[in-house]
């Protein structure tokens, strides 16, 4: 996922994607612990995708708060 893809999603889509990525991260950790992991780079990709989504959510929350403060 690219940052542009995350910005194009709605808030609900971002939340759903975040839940899915956290589940995937959990499963990847178990695969790594049991020695069943084939693609070790996937852990890094998932971690970074989670960070991208959280950053997008945080920036939207910040801009919404700034807009709200400007209206007062």
Secondary structure, 3 states (H helix, E strand, C coil): CCHHHHHHCCHHHHHHHHHHHHHHHHHHHHHHHHCCCCCCHHHHHHHHHHHHHHHHHHHHHHHHHHHHHHCC
